[in-house]
Amino acid sequence: MLTTTLKLPEDLKARIAPLAEAEGKTPHAWMVDALRAQVALADLRQAFVDDARRSASEVDAGGALFAMEDVAAYLRGRIAGSFPKRPAAVARGKRPKRAS
């Protein structure tokens, strides 16, 4: 373990103490857990951005494109518990006809 000094504003320190006590932790343990949670969230955000960039590269390289309406309908069906047919890729430069 490494030691780090962290200077906290008085009001923040005062807010942390009862939160830590409510969880049966010391303020130090509560802050370590809070930092650990923020690192995990930052890792998830970075993984999301990396995945988005990979997907954008695939599209830029000629990968399949799908109509938003078809994907949304598919996801709504899955959420509802059904097994709808997966959306079909659309040709580049062509837009699907919108339902009226």
Summary of the structure (lengths in Angstrom):
residues: 100
radius of gyration: 23.7
end to end distance: 63.6
largest distance: 64.4
contacts: 175
relative contact order: 0.07
helix: 59%
strand: 4%
